[in-house]
Amino acid sequence: MATAYVLINCELGSEETIISELKSIKGVVEVHGIFGAYDILAKVESGQVETLRETITWKIRKIPKISSTLTLMGIEGQQ
């Protein structure tokens, strides 16, 4: 199972809308509003790395009012 954590910055006041949209995306298994340098943390899982990449690139990063993302890929076997 491929896993990625996506840290998201968004426009002020858009957090709840983005969190709701993230929860509707297949492969997004957890979403949390957070304090600090980023606004939202999303955990994404897939059976294939390519599907994971497509979900992040073509679904998550295209959500309106997301200004930037940072993706952290998990290492298989180090859990």
Buried (B, 14 or more C-beta within 10 A) or exposed (E): EBBBBBBBEBEEEBBEBBBEBBEEBEBBEEBEEEEEEBBBBBBBBBEEEEBBBEBBEEBBBEBEEBEEBEBEBBEEEEE
